[in-house]
């Protein structure tokens, strides 16, 4: 067996940003001593750290001490089959890249090597420039893999941190909201000065706002980790949307906006998660209200389309955004313009979270906008989510 060791060797060279470059370690396994030593000289002249073995046992011993990034393996090692080393090395070092060396008359060995997990192959006689080019591709692959692993680790760390902090904040916030509600209602006696009651009301509203932000962060981190699930109910979408519009109406009035809604006269039965559908409608409406100046219009329309798909359309006459900014608006924690960030409070979580909730139902969130001309947001759900909605057949003239 081959044991693994920590990758700690570093060269004295630095990257452009000043961080040290790790050694690029290459193991050459070939029973042709002259070829192996010649290849070693070429690679060492390009700052590779190279070790040479001439048989499988020697290769195993060197790999124990060196832990190579890339192994160049000759298929024929005297009476030994170099292909067996591919499996042995990859079991010990899952990230190692193996490149086999074979004669042109034995290309089938290269095919067998690829099946065993080799990344590439070289044909004898070796050409120095081609060999160097193939080796650079190996290390390009390693670099890409390392960047991907680092990005994934950072993403996981961020999600774990946000989830932990959010859970820690929710407990005291629930206490703040609960006690402020008791004080606002003067459950245990009058507060005294009217201003105190106003302050308590402000505390409650601020606490509820913070709790909503925290819940959005938790939902978004769950969605990014694939852990956010939906619980299907049979519901009437007209009732869900109607309730949301009624609850958002005071916010529209406070912002001096007109809020109109259009829903089907008959029930619109739907299979979905009631709480998350409410969240979708609330997010779209609150976003439209927030970015629409006083005197503007916000419209919500619920439509059962002819193809049985269900669509929630929220349209406003607000500040809008350029089409190029739409993809950015769907990324979390992004406010598109610093001026807007200062004028309109928010975390930039609303639209990304809404898109995730719509996608959990198998649908799509589509945005259409232009600067100064408002925004249209359409949450389109697939036909299989609709229940009891039958399309009336088109009338055809009777045949005499």
C-alpha positions as CSV (number, residue, x, y, z in Angstrom):
1,X,0.0,0.0,0.0
2,X,1.0,3.6,-0.5
3,X,0.6,6.0,2.4
4,X,-0.4,9.7,2.0
5,X,1.6,12.7,3.3
6,X,0.7,16.3,3.8
7,X,1.3,18.6,0.9
8,X,3.6,21.2,2.5
9,X,6.5,21.5,0.0
10,X,6.9,25.0,-1.4
11,X,9.2,26.6,-3.9
12,X,11.0,29.9,-3.4
13,X,9.0,31.4,-6.2
14,X,6.0,33.7,-5.7
15,X,2.8,34.4,-7.6
16,X,2.1,37.9,-8.9
17,X,0.1,38.6,-5.7
18,X,3.1,37.6,-3.5
19,X,1.8,34.2,-2.3
20,X,4.2,31.3,-2.7
21,X,3.8,28.8,-5.5
22,X,3.5,25.1,-4.4
23,X,6.0,22.7,-6.1
24,X,4.7,21.0,-9.2
25,X,5.6,17.4,-8.4
26,X,6.0,14.8,-11.2
27,X,6.7,11.1,-10.9
28,X,8.2,9.4,-13.9
29,X,7.9,5.6,-14.0
30,X,9.8,4.0,-17.0
31,X,12.2,1.1,-17.2
32,X,14.1,2.9,-20.0
33,X,16.7,4.6,-17.9
34,X,17.9,6.9,-20.7
35,X,14.4,8.1,-21.6
36,X,13.4,8.7,-18.0
37,X,16.6,10.7,-17.2
38,X,16.3,12.7,-20.4
39,X,12.6,13.5,-19.5
40,X,13.7,14.4,-16.0
41,X,16.3,16.9,-17.3
42,X,13.7,18.6,-19.6
43,X,11.1,18.9,-16.8
44,X,13.5,20.1,-14.2
45,X,14.7,22.8,-16.6
46,X,11.0,24.1,-16.4
47,X,11.0,24.1,-12.6
48,X,9.1,20.9,-12.1
49,X,10.2,18.8,-9.1
50,X,10.8,15.4,-10.6
51,X,11.4,11.9,-9.2
52,X,12.1,8.8,-11.3
53,X,11.3,5.1,-10.7
54,X,12.0,2.1,-13.0
55,X,9.6,-0.4,-11.5
56,X,6.3,-0.6,-9.6
57,X,7.9,-1.1,-6.2
58,X,10.2,1.8,-6.6
59,X,7.3,4.0,-7.8
60,X,5.3,3.1,-4.6
61,X,8.3,4.0,-2.4
62,X,8.8,7.4,-4.1
63,X,5.1,8.2,-4.1
64,X,5.1,7.6,-0.3
65,X,7.7,10.3,0.2
66,X,6.8,12.7,-2.6
67,X,3.0,12.5,-3.1
68,X,3.2,13.5,-6.8
69,X,0.6,15.7,-8.5
70,X,1.1,14.0,-11.9
71,X,2.5,10.5,-12.7
72,X,3.9,9.7,-16.2
73,X,3.6,5.9,-16.4
74,X,5.1,3.7,-19.0
75,X,2.7,0.9,-19.9
76,X,5.4,-1.8,-20.2
77,X,7.8,-2.0,-17.2
78,X,9.7,-5.1,-18.2
79,X,7.5,-8.0,-17.0
80,X,5.2,-5.6,-15.0
81,X,2.1,-3.9,-16.3
82,X,2.4,-0.2,-15.6
83,X,-1.4,0.2,-15.9
84,X,-1.9,-1.5,-12.5
85,X,-0.2,1.6,-11.0
86,X,-3.1,3.8,-12.1
87,X,-5.5,2.1,-9.7
88,X,-2.9,1.9,-6.9
89,X,-2.0,5.6,-7.1
90,X,-5.5,6.9,-7.5
91,X,-6.7,4.9,-4.4
92,X,-3.9,6.5,-2.3
93,X,-4.1,10.0,-3.9
94,X,-7.6,10.6,-5.4
95,X,-6.5,13.9,-7.0
96,X,-3.4,12.6,-8.7
97,X,-3.4,12.8,-12.6
98,X,-2.0,9.9,-14.4
99,X,-0.6,10.1,-18.0
100,X,0.5,6.8,-19.6
101,X,3.3,6.4,-22.1
102,X,2.9,3.8,-24.8
103,X,4.2,2.8,-28.2
104,X,2.2,3.7,-31.3
105,X,1.6,0.0,-32.1
106,X,-0.1,-0.4,-28.7
107,X,-2.7,2.3,-28.7
108,X,-5.2,-0.1,-27.2
109,X,-3.2,0.2,-24.0
110,X,-4.0,3.9,-23.9
111,X,-7.7,3.1,-24.2
112,X,-7.4,0.7,-21.3
113,X,-5.6,3.3,-19.3
114,X,-8.3,5.9,-19.9
115,X,-10.9,3.4,-18.7
116,X,-8.8,2.9,-15.5
117,X,-8.9,6.6,-14.8
118,X,-5.9,8.0,-16.7
119,X,-6.3,11.6,-17.8
120,X,-4.2,11.4,-21.0
121,X,-1.6,9.4,-22.9
122,X,1.6,10.1,-24.8
123,X,3.0,8.1,-27.8
124,X,6.6,7.0,-28.1
125,X,8.9,8.5,-29.3
126,X,8.2,11.4,-27.0
127,X,8.4,14.9,-28.4
128,X,9.6,17.4,-25.7
129,X,7.3,20.2,-26.7
130,X,4.3,18.0,-26.9
131,X,5.2,16.4,-23.5
132,X,5.5,19.8,-21.9
133,X,2.2,20.9,-23.4
134,X,0.3,17.9,-22.1
135,X,1.9,18.3,-18.7
136,X,0.8,22.0,-18.5
137,X,-2.7,20.8,-19.3
138,X,-2.5,18.5,-16.3
139,X,-1.5,21.3,-14.0
140,X,-4.2,23.6,-15.5
141,X,-6.7,21.0,-14.5
142,X,-5.3,20.8,-11.0
143,X,-5.5,24.6,-10.6
144,X,-9.1,24.6,-11.8
145,X,-10.0,21.9,-9.4
146,X,-8.3,23.6,-6.5
147,X,-10.1,26.9,-7.3
148,X,-13.4,25.1,-7.4
149,X,-12.8,23.3,-4.1
150,X,-11.8,26.6,-2.5
151,X,-14.9,28.4,-3.8
152,X,-17.1,25.5,-2.6
153,X,-15.5,25.6,0.8
154,X,-16.0,29.4,1.1
155,X,-19.6,29.0,0.0
156,X,-20.3,26.3,2.5
157,X,-18.6,28.3,5.3
158,X,-20.6,31.4,4.4
159,X,-23.9,29.4,4.4
160,X,-23.0,27.8,7.8
161,X,-22.1,31.2,9.3
162,X,-25.3,32.9,8.1
163,X,-27.4,30.0,9.3
164,X,-25.7,30.0,12.8
165,X,-25.9,33.8,13.2
166,X,-29.5,33.8,12.0
167,X,-30.6,31.2,14.5
168,X,-28.7,33.0,17.3
169,X,-30.5,36.3,16.5
170,X,-34.0,34.8,16.2
171,X,-34.4,33.9,19.9
172,X,-33.8,37.3,21.4
173,X,-35.8,39.0,18.6
174,X,-38.8,36.8,19.3
175,X,-38.6,37.9,22.9
176,X,-38.3,41.6,21.9
177,X,-41.3,41.3,19.7
178,X,-43.4,39.4,22.2
179,X,-42.7,41.8,25.1
180,X,-43.2,44.9,23.0
181,X,-46.6,43.5,21.9
182,X,-47.6,43.1,25.5
183,X,-46.5,46.6,26.3
184,X,-48.1,48.1,23.3
185,X,-51.4,46.5,24.3
186,X,-50.9,47.7,27.9
187,X,-51.8,44.2,29.1
188,X,-50.5,44.8,32.6
189,X,-51.4,48.5,33.0
190,X,-50.9,51.8,31.2
191,X,-47.5,52.9,30.0
192,X,-48.1,56.5,30.9
193,X,-46.9,59.0,28.3
194,X,-48.3,58.5,24.8
195,X,-44.7,58.8,23.4
196,X,-43.8,55.6,25.3
197,X,-46.5,53.7,23.5
198,X,-45.2,55.1,20.1
199,X,-41.7,54.0,21.0
200,X,-42.9,50.5,21.9
201,X,-44.8,50.3,18.6
202,X,-41.6,51.3,16.8
203,X,-39.6,48.6,18.6
204,X,-42.2,45.9,17.6
205,X,-42.2,47.0,14.0
206,X,-38.4,47.1,13.8
207,X,-38.1,43.7,15.5
208,X,-40.6,42.2,13.0
209,X,-38.6,43.7,10.1
210,X,-35.4,42.3,11.4
211,X,-37.0,38.9,12.0
212,X,-38.2,38.9,8.4
213,X,-34.7,39.7,7.1
214,X,-33.3,36.8,9.2
215,X,-35.9,34.4,8.0
216,X,-35.1,35.4,4.4
217,X,-31.4,34.7,5.0
218,X,-32.2,31.3,6.5
219,X,-34.5,30.4,3.6
220,X,-31.9,31.5,1.1
221,X,-29.1,29.6,2.6
222,X,-31.3,26.5,2.8
223,X,-32.2,27.0,-0.9
224,X,-28.6,27.4,-1.9
225,X,-27.7,24.2,0.0
226,X,-30.7,22.3,-1.6
227,X,-32.3,21.9,1.8
228,X,-35.3,24.1,1.4
229,X,-38.4,21.8,0.8
230,X,-42.0,22.5,0.0
231,X,-45.0,20.9,1.6
232,X,-47.8,20.5,-1.0
233,X,-51.3,21.6,0.0
234,X,-54.5,21.8,-2.1
235,X,-55.4,25.5,-2.0
236,X,-57.3,28.2,-3.8
237,X,-54.8,30.6,-5.4
238,X,-57.4,33.3,-5.6
239,X,-57.8,33.3,-1.8
240,X,-54.1,33.2,-1.2
241,X,-53.5,36.2,-3.5
242,X,-56.5,38.1,-2.2
243,X,-55.3,37.8,1.4
244,X,-51.8,39.1,0.4
245,X,-53.3,42.1,-1.5
246,X,-55.4,43.0,1.5
247,X,-52.5,42.8,3.9
248,X,-50.3,44.9,1.6
249,X,-53.0,47.5,1.0
250,X,-52.1,49.6,4.1
251,X,-48.4,49.6,3.0
252,X,-49.4,50.9,-0.4
253,X,-51.6,53.6,1.2
254,X,-48.8,54.7,3.5
255,X,-46.6,55.0,0.4
256,X,-49.2,57.1,-1.4
257,X,-49.6,54.4,-4.1
258,X,-52.6,52.8,-5.8
259,X,-52.6,49.0,-5.5
260,X,-54.9,47.2,-7.9
261,X,-55.5,43.5,-8.3
262,X,-57.3,41.2,-10.8
263,X,-58.0,37.6,-10.0
264,X,-60.3,35.0,-11.6
265,X,-64.0,35.1,-10.4
266,X,-64.0,31.3,-9.9
267,X,-61.7,29.3,-7.6
268,X,-58.2,28.6,-9.0
269,X,-57.2,25.3,-7.4
270,X,-53.5,24.8,-7.0
271,X,-51.1,22.2,-5.5
272,X,-48.3,24.0,-3.6
273,X,-46.9,25.2,-0.3
274,X,-49.3,27.8,1.0
275,X,-46.8,29.7,3.2
276,X,-44.2,29.9,0.4
277,X,-46.8,31.0,-2.1
278,X,-47.8,33.8,0.3
279,X,-44.1,34.7,0.6
280,X,-43.7,34.9,-3.2
281,X,-46.7,37.3,-3.5
282,X,-45.6,39.4,-0.5
283,X,-42.0,39.7,-1.8
284,X,-43.1,40.7,-5.3
285,X,-45.6,43.3,-3.9
286,X,-43.3,44.7,-1.3
287,X,-40.5,45.0,-3.8
288,X,-42.8,46.9,-6.2
289,X,-44.1,49.2,-3.5
290,X,-40.6,49.9,-2.2
291,X,-39.3,51.0,-5.6
292,X,-42.4,52.9,-6.8
293,X,-42.5,56.7,-6.1
294,X,-45.5,58.3,-4.4
295,X,-48.5,58.7,-6.8
296,X,-47.5,55.5,-8.7
297,X,-49.4,52.4,-9.5
298,X,-48.8,48.7,-8.5
299,X,-50.8,46.0,-10.2
300,X,-51.2,42.3,-9.4
301,X,-52.8,39.9,-11.8
302,X,-53.5,36.2,-11.2
303,X,-54.1,34.4,-14.4
304,X,-55.1,30.8,-15.1
305,X,-53.7,30.5,-18.7
306,X,-55.1,28.5,-21.5
307,X,-52.2,26.0,-21.2
308,X,-53.3,25.4,-17.6
309,X,-50.2,27.2,-16.3
310,X,-50.7,29.6,-13.4
311,X,-49.1,33.0,-13.5
312,X,-48.8,35.8,-10.9
313,X,-47.9,39.1,-12.5
314,X,-46.8,42.1,-10.5
315,X,-46.3,45.3,-12.4
316,X,-45.3,48.7,-11.2
317,X,-44.5,52.2,-12.4
318,X,-41.4,52.5,-10.3
319,X,-37.7,53.4,-10.9
320,X,-37.1,50.2,-13.0
321,X,-33.7,48.9,-14.0
322,X,-31.8,48.3,-17.2
323,X,-32.2,44.9,-18.9
324,X,-28.4,44.3,-18.3
325,X,-29.0,44.6,-14.5
326,X,-31.8,42.0,-14.4
327,X,-29.4,39.0,-13.8
328,X,-27.7,41.0,-11.0
329,X,-31.1,41.7,-9.4
330,X,-31.5,37.9,-9.0
331,X,-28.2,37.5,-7.2
332,X,-28.4,37.7,-3.3
333,X,-27.1,40.6,-1.3
334,X,-26.8,42.9,-4.3
335,X,-28.3,46.4,-4.6
336,X,-27.9,47.5,-8.2
337,X,-27.0,51.2,-7.6
338,X,-25.4,52.9,-4.7
339,X,-27.9,55.7,-5.0
340,X,-30.8,53.3,-4.8
341,X,-29.1,51.5,-1.9
342,X,-29.0,54.7,0.1
343,X,-32.6,55.7,-0.8
344,X,-34.2,52.3,-0.5
345,X,-33.4,50.1,2.5
346,X,-33.0,46.4,1.9
347,X,-30.7,43.4,1.8
348,X,-31.2,42.4,-1.8
349,X,-32.6,39.1,-0.8
350,X,-36.2,39.5,-1.9
351,X,-36.0,38.6,-5.6
352,X,-33.3,35.9,-5.3
353,X,-35.4,34.2,-2.6
354,X,-38.6,34.6,-4.6
355,X,-36.9,33.0,-7.6
356,X,-35.8,30.1,-5.5
357,X,-39.3,29.6,-4.1
358,X,-40.9,29.7,-7.5
359,X,-38.3,27.2,-8.8
360,X,-39.1,24.8,-5.9
361,X,-42.6,24.7,-7.4
362,X,-41.2,23.8,-10.8
363,X,-41.8,27.4,-12.1
364,X,-39.8,30.4,-13.3
365,X,-39.5,34.0,-12.2
366,X,-39.3,36.3,-15.3
367,X,-38.4,40.0,-15.0
368,X,-38.9,42.7,-17.6
369,X,-37.8,46.2,-16.8
370,X,-36.5,49.5,-18.1
371,X,-35.0,52.5,-16.3
372,X,-37.6,55.0,-15.3
373,X,-40.4,52.8,-16.8
374,X,-41.1,50.3,-14.0
375,X,-40.8,46.6,-13.7
376,X,-42.9,43.5,-14.5
377,X,-42.3,40.3,-12.5
378,X,-44.0,37.1,-13.6
379,X,-44.0,34.0,-11.5
380,X,-45.1,31.2,-13.9
381,X,-46.0,27.8,-12.5
382,X,-46.2,24.7,-14.6
383,X,-49.6,23.2,-15.7
384,X,-49.2,20.1,-13.5
385,X,-49.5,22.4,-10.4
386,X,-53.0,23.5,-11.5
387,X,-56.0,21.5,-10.4
388,X,-59.5,21.6,-11.7
389,X,-58.8,24.1,-14.4
390,X,-60.2,22.9,-17.6
391,X,-59.8,24.7,-20.9
392,X,-63.1,25.1,-22.7
393,X,-62.9,23.7,-26.3
394,X,-63.2,26.2,-29.1
395,X,-66.6,26.4,-30.7
396,X,-66.8,24.9,-34.2
397,X,-69.6,25.5,-36.7
398,X,-72.1,22.6,-36.9
399,X,-72.1,20.5,-40.0
400,X,-75.5,20.2,-41.7
